[in-house]
Amino acid sequence: STLFPYTTLFRSTICLYLQKYHLFTFMRKHSFLILSAFILFLNISFSCGESFNEKEPEIIDLQNIEIYNLNNAGEEPVIVEDNTPIPQEAYAIRIKPIPQQKLSENGYYQLYDKITRIEVIDISNNVDISEYFRIIPNQYSSGNTELSKYNVYIFNGFPADIDIALLTFLKTGEQRFAISLILESGRKLSAVTPITTLY
């Protein structure tokens, strides 16, 4: 019974030695594979670090905007090129910001003069009806849909189109709207919608 602790210690020492021996033998036989795996691990670590570290966006500015009438009755808004009548509950407007610089699809950009709000004027009555519209969310949206609180200014590729949907009924018949992006500096980028017939 007095030898039992020593026997246990001896066995543990032998097992530890054998484990180290097998590990050493394995590493010696497969050193090339282990080295290759280690190098691959380092490459993946560095590449992931680069992708997760946010790179500095290139600063750009907007030159003007283009405006389109939309029919939002389906799954996706559809541009209406001619004066095809649009039901009021499906009427929307697309605002396409046009940058001063030539951009790349793979670029990462930030607006120098940020858009702070969107203005919609009913031309026939010369009345601001911005409150009658809401922003349709897209991949850049921050959850806000009010035209008076637009705050998207960083994007990949090209500036995101801004689609705004009519939420209330206006008078039926031919309509035109003046759309403006109000920038942080106070500058306005404005355009007028093509004539559209609402019913």
N, CA and C of each residue as an Amber inpcrd file, in Angstrom:
protein
   597
   0.8100000  -1.1960000   0.0000000   0.0000000   0.0000000   0.0000000
   0.8520000   1.2580000   0.0000000   2.0320000   1.2070000   0.5850000
   2.9130000   2.3720000   0.6160000   3.4880000   2.6700000  -0.7550000
   3.5030000   1.6690000  -1.6400000   4.0460000   1.8750000  -2.9870000
   3.0050000   2.4590000  -3.9390000   1.7530000   2.4760000  -3.5300000
   0.6800000   2.8960000  -4.4420000   0.8730000   4.3190000  -4.9740000
   1.1560000   5.3070000  -4.1280000   1.3530000   6.6660000  -4.6650000
   2.5000000   6.7500000  -5.6540000   3.5700000   6.0210000  -5.3800000
   4.7320000   6.0550000  -6.2700000   4.4230000   5.3780000  -7.6010000
   3.6270000   4.2940000  -7.5310000   3.2250000   3.5800000  -8.7540000
   2.3730000   4.4940000  -9.6330000   1.4560000   5.2110000  -9.0170000
   0.5950000   6.1340000  -9.7580000   1.4260000   7.2500000 -10.3900000
   2.3700000   7.7940000  -9.6340000   3.2300000   8.8480000 -10.1500000
   4.0730000   8.3540000 -11.3010000   4.5540000   7.1170000 -11.1900000
   5.3750000   6.5260000 -12.2480000   4.5640000   6.3700000 -13.5360000
   3.3510000   5.8740000 -13.3620000   2.4880000   5.6890000 -14.5380000
   2.1980000   7.0400000 -15.2040000   1.9080000   8.0390000 -14.3950000
   1.6130000   9.3680000 -14.9570000   2.8070000   9.9190000 -15.7240000
   3.9930000   9.7170000 -15.1750000   5.2120000  10.1980000 -15.8310000
   5.4240000   9.5040000 -17.1620000   5.1950000   8.1850000 -17.1830000
   5.3630000   7.4040000 -18.4180000   4.3500000   7.8640000 -19.4690000
   3.0980000   8.0640000 -19.0440000   2.0520000   8.4920000 -19.9930000
   2.3760000   9.8590000 -20.5750000   2.8340000  10.7800000 -19.7130000
   3.1810000  12.1200000 -20.1780000   4.3350000  12.0720000 -21.1620000
   5.2990000  11.2190000 -20.8800000   6.4520000  11.0680000 -21.7760000
   6.0090000  10.5390000 -23.1350000   5.1410000   9.5120000 -23.1080000
   4.6700000   8.9270000 -24.3720000   3.8610000   9.9320000 -25.1860000
   3.0410000  10.7290000 -24.4830000   2.2510000  11.7400000 -25.1910000
   3.1600000  12.7550000 -25.8690000   4.1690000  13.2180000 -25.1410000
   5.1110000  14.1800000 -25.7190000   5.8780000  13.5590000 -26.8770000
   6.2280000  12.2490000 -26.7380000   6.9800000  11.5720000 -27.7940000
   6.1460000  11.4770000 -29.0630000   4.8770000  11.0560000 -28.8830000
   3.9960000  10.9320000 -30.0550000   3.7400000  12.2820000 -30.6990000
   3.5620000  13.3100000 -29.8730000   3.3450000  14.6490000 -30.4040000
   4.5610000  15.1280000 -31.1820000   5.7520000  14.8780000 -30.6300000
   6.9850000  15.2770000 -31.3070000   7.1520000  14.5250000 -32.6250000
   6.8540000  13.2180000 -32.5790000   6.9720000  12.3960000 -33.7900000
   5.9940000  12.8770000 -34.8620000   4.7540000  13.1780000 -34.4200000
   3.7490000  13.6550000 -35.3690000   4.1810000  14.9800000 -36.0000000
   4.6640000  15.9010000 -35.1660000   5.0770000  17.2060000 -35.6730000
   6.2580000  17.0790000 -36.6220000   7.1860000  16.1570000 -36.3270000
   8.3490000  15.9810000 -37.1950000   7.9480000  15.3970000 -38.5410000
   6.9980000  14.4480000 -38.5380000   6.5690000  13.8160000 -39.7830000
   5.7230000  14.7570000 -40.6340000   4.9550000  15.6320000 -39.9740000
   4.0090000  16.4820000 -40.6950000   4.3590000  17.9610000 -40.5640000
   5.6270000  18.2530000 -40.4410000   6.0540000  19.6440000 -40.2280000
   5.6420000  20.5490000 -41.3890000   5.7060000  20.0350000 -42.6230000
   5.3400000  20.8480000 -43.7870000   3.8680000  21.2290000 -43.7440000
   3.0030000  20.2590000 -43.4130000   1.5700000  20.5320000 -43.3360000
   1.2560000  21.5230000 -42.2220000   1.9210000  21.3600000 -41.0790000
   1.6830000  22.2540000 -39.9520000   2.1130000  23.6720000 -40.2910000
   3.2730000  23.8050000 -40.9510000   3.7670000  25.1300000 -41.3340000
   2.8240000  25.7950000 -42.3410000   2.3490000  25.0110000 -43.3190000
   1.4220000  25.5440000 -44.3220000   0.1200000  26.0230000 -43.6720000
  -0.3950000  25.2200000 -42.7370000  -1.6320000  25.5880000 -42.0520000
  -1.4430000  26.8630000 -41.2350000  -0.2650000  27.0040000 -40.6110000
   0.0200000  28.1900000 -39.8000000   0.0710000  29.4390000 -40.6780000
   0.7260000  29.3340000 -41.8450000   0.8140000  30.4700000 -42.7760000
  -0.5720000  30.8500000 -43.2880000  -1.3990000  29.8430000 -43.6120000
  -2.7610000  30.0980000 -44.0770000  -3.5750000  30.8140000 -42.9960000
  -3.4000000  30.3720000 -41.7510000  -4.1030000  31.0000000 -40.6320000
  -3.7220000  32.4630000 -40.4990000  -2.4340000  32.7800000 -40.6540000
  -1.9730000  34.1650000 -40.5660000  -2.5720000  35.0190000 -41.6790000
  -2.5910000  34.4630000 -42.9120000  -3.1470000  35.2140000 -44.0470000
  -4.6270000  35.5350000 -43.8250000  -5.3790000  34.5410000 -43.3450000
  -6.8100000  34.7430000 -43.0970000  -7.0130000  35.7870000 -42.0040000
  -6.1860000  35.7330000 -40.9640000  -6.3130000  36.6820000 -39.8580000
  -6.0930000  38.1090000 -40.3320000  -5.0280000  38.3040000 -41.1530000
  -4.7290000  39.6580000 -41.6410000  -5.8030000  40.1620000 -42.5890000
  -6.3000000  39.2820000 -43.4800000  -7.3150000  39.7130000 -44.4440000
  -8.6150000  40.0540000 -43.7420000  -8.9730000  39.2940000 -42.6960000
 -10.1800000  39.6030000 -41.9440000 -10.0280000  40.9240000 -41.2130000
  -8.8550000  41.1580000 -40.6930000  -8.6000000  42.4110000 -39.9990000
  -8.7680000  43.5910000 -40.9210000  -8.3180000  43.4500000 -42.1740000
  -8.4490000  44.5460000 -43.1280000  -9.9000000  44.8040000 -43.4850000
 -10.6980000  43.7180000 -43.5880000 -12.0910000  43.8940000 -43.9940000
 -12.9280000  44.4820000 -42.8630000 -12.5650000  44.1500000 -41.6170000
 -13.3540000  44.6430000 -40.5040000 -12.9320000  46.0460000 -40.0780000
 -11.6860000  46.4190000 -40.3670000 -11.2660000  47.7790000 -40.0620000
 -11.8290000  48.7040000 -41.1270000 -12.6860000  49.5910000 -40.7580000
 -13.3540000  50.4600000 -41.7290000 -12.3470000  51.3980000 -42.3860000
 -12.2710000  51.3190000 -43.7060000 -11.3500000  52.2020000 -44.4190000
 -11.9530000  53.5890000 -44.5200000 -11.0970000  54.5650000 -44.7490000
 -11.5530000  55.9400000 -44.8350000 -12.3180000  56.1620000 -46.1400000
 -13.5310000  56.7140000 -46.0800000 -14.2870000  56.9710000 -47.3140000
 -13.6950000  58.1440000 -48.0880000 -13.8600000  58.1050000 -49.4090000
 -13.4580000  59.2260000 -50.2610000 -14.5470000  60.2910000 -50.2180000
 -14.1560000  61.5410000 -50.0570000 -15.1200000  62.6420000 -49.9490000
 -15.5450000  63.0900000 -51.3460000 -16.8560000  63.1740000 -51.5690000
 -17.3840000  63.6170000 -52.8590000 -18.4910000  64.6590000 -52.6300000
 -18.9430000  65.2660000 -53.7130000 -20.0190000  66.2490000 -53.6130000
 -21.0510000  65.9710000 -54.7020000 -22.2780000  66.4410000 -54.4820000
 -23.3530000  66.2390000 -55.4550000 -23.4500000  67.4340000 -56.3960000
 -23.7880000  67.1380000 -57.6550000 -23.9070000  68.1830000 -58.6770000
 -25.3600000  68.5690000 -58.9210000 -26.2120000  67.5640000 -59.1060000
 -27.6390000  67.8230000 -59.3190000 -28.4400000  66.5630000 -59.0270000
 -29.7170000  66.5600000 -59.3940000 -30.5590000  65.3850000 -59.1870000
 -31.4100000  65.1260000 -60.4260000 -31.8200000  63.8770000 -60.5900000
 -32.7910000  63.5010000 -61.6060000 -34.0340000  62.9680000 -60.8920000
 -35.1990000  63.1990000 -61.5060000 -36.4750000  62.8580000 -60.8660000
 -37.2950000  61.9460000 -61.7760000 -37.9220000  60.9270000 -61.1960000
 -38.7700000  59.9980000 -61.9540000 -40.0680000  59.7530000 -61.1880000
 -41.1760000  59.6080000 -61.9420000 -42.4280000  59.1610000 -61.3390000
 -42.4070000  57.6410000 -61.2160000 -42.9630000  57.1400000 -60.1140000
 -42.9750000  55.6920000 -59.8660000 -44.3910000  55.1930000 -59.6340000
 -44.6260000  53.9530000 -60.0720000 -45.8300000  53.2270000 -59.6810000
 -45.3810000  52.1700000 -58.6670000 -45.8250000  52.3180000 -57.4320000
 -45.3670000  51.4610000 -56.3370000 -46.3990000  50.3910000 -55.9810000
 -47.1990000  49.9820000 -56.9700000 -48.2760000  49.0240000 -56.6920000
 -47.7570000  47.5970000 -56.5360000 -46.6130000  47.2780000 -57.1720000
 -46.0940000  45.9140000 -57.1190000 -45.0790000  45.7140000 -56.0050000
 -44.2920000  44.6320000 -56.1330000 -43.2740000  44.3280000 -55.1300000
 -42.1660000  45.3640000 -55.1300000 -41.8200000  45.8810000 -56.3190000
 -40.7840000  46.8970000 -56.4620000 -41.3580000  48.1000000 -57.2190000
 -40.9420000  49.3150000 -56.8600000 -41.4050000  50.4950000 -57.6030000
 -40.9500000  50.4380000 -59.0570000 -41.8480000  50.8430000 -59.9770000
 -41.5630000  50.8230000 -61.4130000 -41.6110000  52.2570000 -61.9460000
 -40.5820000  52.6390000 -62.7140000 -40.5390000  53.9780000 -63.3040000
 -41.6120000  54.0910000 -64.3920000 -42.3810000  55.1780000 -64.3470000
 -43.4010000  55.4530000 -65.3600000 -42.8450000  56.5390000 -66.2830000
 -42.4860000  56.1360000 -67.5010000 -41.8090000  57.0520000 -68.4340000
 -42.7660000  58.0790000 -69.0410000 -43.9720000  57.6390000 -69.4080000
 -44.9220000  58.5530000 -70.0460000 -45.9670000  58.9790000 -69.0210000
 -46.9930000  59.6490000 -69.4940000 -48.0340000  60.1240000 -68.5700000
 -49.1070000  59.0610000 -68.3620000 -48.6640000  57.8340000 -68.0960000
 -49.6180000  56.7710000 -67.7810000 -50.2260000  57.0490000 -66.4040000
 -51.5560000  57.0530000 -66.2920000 -52.1760000  57.3570000 -65.0000000
 -51.7080000  56.3970000 -63.8980000 -51.5140000  56.9570000 -62.7140000
 -51.0550000  56.1850000 -61.5610000 -52.0640000  56.3700000 -60.4350000
 -52.4980000  55.2750000 -59.7910000 -53.3910000  55.4400000 -58.6340000
 -52.6620000  56.1700000 -57.5050000 -53.3380000  57.0630000 -56.8270000
 -52.6860000  57.8820000 -55.8060000 -52.0470000  57.0360000 -54.7100000
 -52.7090000  55.9320000 -54.3490000 -52.1640000  55.0890000 -53.2740000
 -50.8740000  54.3700000 -53.6840000 -50.5650000  54.3870000 -54.9860000
 -49.3470000  53.7290000 -55.4700000 -48.3140000  54.7270000 -55.9910000
 -48.6030000  56.0250000 -55.8690000 -47.7040000  57.0260000 -56.4380000
 -46.4690000  57.2440000 -55.5540000 -45.3200000  57.2850000 -56.2170000
 -44.0560000  57.5640000 -55.5210000 -43.1410000  58.3250000 -56.4740000
 -42.0960000  58.9030000 -55.9190000 -41.1260000  59.6870000 -56.6920000
 -39.7300000  59.1580000 -56.3950000 -38.9350000  58.9960000 -57.4320000
 -37.5250000  58.5870000 -57.2500000 -36.6120000  59.7940000 -57.4530000
 -35.7570000  60.0300000 -56.4850000 -34.7560000  61.1010000 -56.5540000
 -33.3980000  60.4410000 -56.7470000 -32.7440000  60.7520000 -57.8540000
 -31.4380000  60.1480000 -58.1540000 -30.3540000  61.2120000 -58.0070000
 -29.5560000  61.1690000 -56.9220000 -28.4750000  62.1510000 -56.7560000
 -27.3590000  61.9060000 -57.7770000 -26.8850000  62.9700000 -58.4110000
 -25.8130000  62.8810000 -59.4070000 -24.5480000  63.5260000 -58.8280000
 -23.4770000  62.7510000 -58.6330000 -22.2510000  63.3140000 -58.0510000
 -21.4440000  64.1190000 -59.0620000 -20.5880000  65.0020000 -58.5740000
 -19.7090000  65.7800000 -59.4430000 -18.5960000  64.9060000 -60.0080000
 -18.1150000  63.9600000 -59.2020000 -17.0050000  63.1180000 -59.6130000
 -17.4970000  61.8210000 -60.2720000 -16.6000000  61.2100000 -61.0420000
 -16.8870000  59.8910000 -61.5910000 -16.5790000  58.8600000 -60.5210000
 -17.5530000  58.0090000 -60.2160000 -17.4020000  57.0580000 -59.1170000
 -17.2260000  55.6370000 -59.6250000 -16.7340000  54.7780000 -58.7420000
 -16.5390000  53.3660000 -59.0430000 -17.5530000  52.5340000 -58.2700000
 -17.9800000  51.4090000 -58.8640000 -18.9290000  50.5220000 -58.1860000
 -18.3500000  49.9840000 -56.8850000 -17.0200000  49.8430000 -56.8310000
 -16.3660000  49.2870000 -55.6470000 -15.8850000  50.3680000 -54.6810000
 -16.2310000  51.6230000 -54.9550000 -15.7630000  52.7200000 -54.1130000
 -16.5290000  52.8220000 -52.8080000 -15.9510000  53.5740000 -51.8910000
 -16.5570000  53.8210000 -50.5840000 -16.5180000  55.3290000 -50.3770000
 -17.6850000  55.9750000 -50.2690000 -17.7490000  57.4210000 -50.3850000
 -18.5300000  58.0660000 -49.2330000 -18.2210000  59.3410000 -49.0180000
 -18.9460000  60.1530000 -48.0500000 -19.2350000  61.5080000 -48.6680000
 -20.4640000  61.9880000 -48.4760000 -20.8380000  63.2920000 -49.0090000
 -20.1820000  64.4050000 -48.1990000 -19.5560000  65.3500000 -48.9070000
 -18.9510000  66.5070000 -48.2460000 -20.0570000  67.4270000 -47.7140000
 -21.0390000  67.7030000 -48.5810000 -22.1690000  68.5570000 -48.2060000
 -23.3780000  67.6390000 -48.0280000 -23.6680000  67.2620000 -46.7990000
 -24.6600000  66.2310000 -46.5260000 -26.0870000  66.6990000 -46.8070000
 -26.9240000  65.7360000 -47.1990000 -28.3550000  66.0000000 -47.3700000
 -28.9980000  66.0320000 -45.9910000 -29.7110000  67.0970000 -45.6850000
 -30.3480000  67.1980000 -44.3650000 -31.8560000  66.9820000 -44.4210000
 -32.4740000  67.3440000 -45.5530000 -33.9120000  67.1020000 -45.6870000
 -34.3150000  67.1430000 -47.1540000 -35.5390000  66.6910000 -47.4040000
 -36.0960000  66.6410000 -48.7600000 -37.3670000  67.4800000 -48.7750000
 -37.5140000  68.2750000 -49.8200000 -38.6590000  69.1840000 -49.9190000
 -39.4860000  68.8420000 -51.1630000 -40.8060000  68.8020000 -51.0020000
 -41.7310000  68.5480000 -52.1170000 -42.7210000  69.7090000 -52.1890000
 -42.7590000  70.3740000 -53.3530000 -43.6760000  71.5050000 -53.5550000
 -44.7100000  71.1250000 -54.6090000 -45.9690000  71.3130000 -54.2750000
 -47.0610000  71.1640000 -55.2520000 -47.0420000  72.4170000 -56.1210000
 -46.6250000  72.2790000 -57.3910000 -46.4270000  73.4430000 -58.2630000
 -47.7310000  74.1710000 -58.5580000 -48.7960000  73.4240000 -58.7480000
 -50.0710000  74.0690000 -59.1190000 -50.5810000  75.0040000 -58.0270000
 -50.2820000  74.6730000 -56.7740000 -50.7660000  75.5080000 -55.6630000
 -49.6260000  76.2310000 -54.9370000 -48.3890000  75.9450000 -55.3640000
 -47.2090000  76.5230000 -54.7200000 -47.2300000  76.2870000 -53.2000000
 -47.4610000  75.0280000 -52.8300000 -47.5810000  74.6550000 -51.4170000
 -46.5760000  73.5370000 -51.1050000 -45.9280000  73.6480000 -49.9410000
 -45.0180000  72.6040000 -49.4780000 -45.8440000  71.4310000 -48.9520000
 -45.7170000  70.2710000 -49.6190000 -46.4710000  69.0840000 -49.1930000
 -45.5180000  67.9570000 -48.7760000 -44.3530000  68.3240000 -48.3010000
 -43.3530000  67.3250000 -47.8910000 -43.9040000  66.3530000 -46.8490000
 -44.7650000  66.8550000 -45.9650000 -45.3000000  66.0080000 -44.8970000
 -46.2300000  64.9150000 -45.4260000 -46.6490000  65.0390000 -46.6920000
 -47.5280000  64.0290000 -47.2860000 -46.7520000  62.8270000 -47.8410000
 -45.4350000  62.8910000 -47.7970000 -44.5940000  61.8210000 -48.3430000
 -43.7340000  61.2000000 -47.2400000 -43.3520000  59.9460000 -47.4690000
 -42.4250000  59.2490000 -46.5800000 -41.3700000  58.5290000 -47.4170000
 -40.1740000  58.4190000 -46.8540000 -39.0700000  57.7220000 -47.5350000
 -39.3190000  56.2200000 -47.5060000 -39.1800000  55.5700000 -48.6590000
 -39.2620000  54.1100000 -48.7280000 -37.8930000  53.5580000 -48.3120000
 -37.8130000  52.7170000 -47.2740000 -36.5120000  52.2410000 -46.7790000
 -35.7270000  51.4800000 -47.8420000 -34.3980000  51.6510000 -47.8090000
 -33.5060000  50.8710000 -48.6640000 -32.3160000  50.3950000 -47.8370000
 -31.2620000  49.8630000 -48.5060000 -30.1460000  49.2710000 -47.7700000
 -29.3460000  50.2760000 -46.9680000 -29.4740000  51.5630000 -47.2910000
 -28.7300000  52.5900000 -46.5630000 -29.5580000  53.2790000 -45.4840000
 -30.8420000  52.9770000 -45.4320000 -31.7200000  53.6950000 -44.5160000
 -31.3580000  53.4140000 -43.0610000 -31.5410000  54.4150000 -42.2350000
 -31.2650000  54.2660000 -40.8080000 -32.5460000  54.0160000 -40.0160000
 -33.6430000  53.7880000 -40.7110000 -34.9160000  53.5560000 -40.0490000
 -35.8170000  54.7740000 -40.0740000 -35.2300000  55.9410000 -40.3260000
 -36.0280000  57.1620000 -40.3830000 -36.7080000  57.2840000 -41.7470000
 -37.9770000  57.6790000 -41.7620000 -38.7080000  57.8200000 -43.0260000
 -39.1930000  59.2460000 -43.2690000 -38.9560000  60.1540000 -42.3400000
 -39.4170000  61.5290000 -42.5010000 -38.4880000  62.3120000 -43.4230000
 -39.0760000  63.0520000 -44.3440000 -38.2910000  63.8210000 -45.3020000
 -37.4820000  64.9250000 -44.6270000 -37.9420000  65.3710000 -43.4740000
 -37.2640000  66.4660000 -42.7710000 -36.0610000  66.0030000 -41.9720000
 -35.8120000  64.6760000 -41.9360000 -34.7110000  64.1520000 -41.1250000
 -33.8450000  63.1750000 -41.9070000 -33.6460000  63.4390000 -43.1800000
 -32.8310000  62.5320000 -44.0030000 -31.3740000  62.6230000 -43.5520000
 -30.7260000  61.4690000 -43.3340000 -29.3700000  61.5060000 -42.7870000
 -28.4330000  60.4480000 -43.3710000 -28.6670000  60.0390000 -44.6090000
 -27.7760000  59.0730000 -45.2530000 -26.6830000  59.8270000 -46.0070000
 -25.4240000  59.5910000 -45.6710000 -24.3450000  60.3150000 -46.3460000
 -23.1120000  59.4510000 -46.6150000 -23.1170000  58.1910000 -46.1830000
 -22.0120000  57.2770000 -46.4850000 -22.5880000  56.0980000 -47.2580000
 -21.9050000  55.6750000 -48.3250000 -22.4450000  54.6110000 -49.1580000
 -21.3240000  53.9490000 -49.9590000 -21.6110000  52.7460000 -50.4250000
 -20.7100000  52.0210000 -51.3120000 -21.1880000  52.1900000 -52.7480000
 -20.2360000  52.3460000 -53.6760000 -20.6090000  52.4940000 -55.0830000
 -21.1730000  53.8620000 -55.3720000 -22.4330000  53.9030000 -55.7920000
 -23.0610000  55.1650000 -56.1900000 -24.0560000  55.6240000 -55.1270000
 -24.3210000  56.9360000 -55.0610000 -25.3180000  57.4200000 -54.0930000
 -26.6420000  56.6960000 -54.2750000 -27.2270000  56.3020000 -53.1640000
 -28.4720000  55.5420000 -53.2370000 -29.6160000  56.4080000 -53.7550000
 -30.4400000  55.8230000 -54.6430000 -31.6660000  56.5040000 -55.0470000
 -32.5530000  56.6850000 -53.8210000 -33.2780000  57.7840000 -53.7910000
 -34.1940000  58.0580000 -52.6810000 -35.6150000  57.9700000 -53.2230000
 -36.3510000  56.9650000 -52.7970000 -37.7410000  56.8070000 -53.2100000
 -38.6540000  57.3180000 -52.0980000 -39.5790000  58.2030000 -52.4630000
 -40.5330000  58.7280000 -51.4820000 -41.9510000  58.4210000 -51.9620000
 -42.7810000  57.9440000 -51.0420000 -44.1420000  57.5060000 -51.3940000
 -45.1770000  58.4840000 -50.8510000 -46.2230000  58.7240000 -51.6550000
 -47.3370000  59.5760000 -51.2510000 -48.2090000  58.8110000 -50.2510000
 -48.5350000  59.4790000 -49.1260000 -49.3020000  58.8120000 -48.0750000
 -50.7480000  59.2800000 -47.9770000 -51.0800000  60.3610000 -48.6660000
 -52.4360000  60.9050000 -48.5640000 -52.9700000  61.2560000 -49.9470000
 -54.2660000  61.4200000 -50.0780000 -54.8580000  61.7120000 -51.3750000
 -54.7640000  63.2030000 -51.6980000 -54.3620000  63.4820000 -52.9320000
 -54.3500000  64.8440000 -53.4600000 -55.4930000  64.9580000 -54.4660000
 -55.6150000  66.0960000 -55.1120000 -56.6560000  66.2200000 -56.1430000
 -56.2890000  65.3400000 -57.3320000 -57.2790000  64.7840000 -57.9850000
 -57.0320000  63.9430000 -59.1470000 -56.6960000  64.8070000 -60.3570000
 -56.1080000  64.1510000 -61.3810000 -55.7460000  64.8600000 -62.6010000
 -54.2440000  65.0300000 -62.7330000 -53.8370000  65.8740000 -63.6670000
 -52.4120000  66.0660000 -63.9420000 -51.7320000  66.8250000 -62.7990000
 -50.5450000  66.3430000 -62.4570000 -49.7940000  66.9380000 -61.3580000
 -48.3130000  67.0450000 -61.7310000 -47.6520000  68.0520000 -61.1700000
 -46.1900000  68.1720000 -61.2350000 -45.7040000  68.6510000 -59.8680000
 -44.5450000  68.1240000 -59.4700000 -43.9960000  68.4760000 -58.1640000
 -42.5480000  68.9240000 -58.3150000 -42.1840000  69.9480000 -57.5590000
 -40.7890000  70.4000000 -57.5070000 -40.1290000  69.7300000 -56.3110000
 -39.0450000  69.0170000 -56.5870000 -38.3410000  68.2690000 -55.5400000
 -36.9870000  68.9200000 -55.2830000 -36.6350000  69.0750000 -54.0170000
 -35.3390000  69.6640000 -53.6630000 -34.6600000  68.8400000 -52.5700000
 -33.3610000  68.6380000 -52.7380000 -32.5310000  68.1320000 -51.6430000
 -31.9000000  69.3520000 -50.9860000 -32.1350000  69.5200000 -49.7040000
 -31.5540000  70.6390000 -48.9650000 -30.2650000  70.1400000 -48.3190000
 -29.1410000  70.7610000 -48.6760000 -27.8450000  70.3150000 -48.1770000
 -27.4490000  71.0770000 -46.9120000 -26.4540000  70.5390000 -46.2270000
 -26.0240000  71.1000000 -44.9490000 -25.5930000  72.5590000 -45.0710000
 -25.0110000  72.9090000 -46.2130000 -24.5390000  74.2750000 -46.4320000
 -25.6850000  75.2510000 -46.7210000 -26.8930000  74.7150000 -46.9460000
 -28.0210000  75.5400000 -47.3420000 -28.2830000  75.4950000 -48.8370000
 -27.3560000  74.8840000 -49.5790000 -27.5210000  74.7610000 -51.0340000
 -28.6840000  73.8220000 -51.3470000 -29.4040000  74.1120000 -52.4500000
 -30.5230000  73.2890000 -52.8930000 -30.2020000  72.6390000 -54.2310000
 -30.5120000  71.3620000 -54.3410000 -30.4740000  70.6690000 -55.6370000
 -31.9240000  70.3720000 -56.0020000 -32.4070000  70.9700000 -57.0830000
 -33.8410000  70.8930000 -57.3870000 -34.1050000  70.3790000 -58.8010000
 -35.2510000  69.7560000 -58.9600000 -35.7360000  69.3100000 -60.2680000
 -37.2400000  69.1350000 -60.1720000 -37.8860000  69.0890000 -61.3330000
 -39.3470000  68.9800000 -61.3860000 -39.7230000  67.6210000 -61.9750000
 -40.7460000  67.0010000 -61.4100000 -41.1930000  65.7070000 -61.9280000
 -41.8070000  65.8770000 -63.3130000 -41.7410000  64.8380000 -64.1450000
 -42.5400000  64.8560000 -65.3750000 -44.0310000  64.9320000 -65.0020000
 -44.8360000  65.4230000 -65.9300000 -46.2890000  65.4900000 -65.6780000
 -46.8120000  64.0730000 -65.4370000 -47.6130000  63.9210000 -64.4020000
 -48.2270000  62.6230000 -64.1330000 -49.7150000  62.8170000 -63.8520000
 -50.4890000  61.8320000 -64.1830000 -51.9360000  61.8810000 -63.9090000
 -52.2420000  60.9650000 -62.7430000 -52.7890000  61.5290000 -61.6950000
 -53.1560000  60.7490000 -60.5100000 -54.6670000  60.5460000 -60.4850000
 -55.0560000  59.3540000 -60.0900000 -56.5100000  59.0840000 -59.9870000
 -56.8210000  58.3060000 -58.7180000
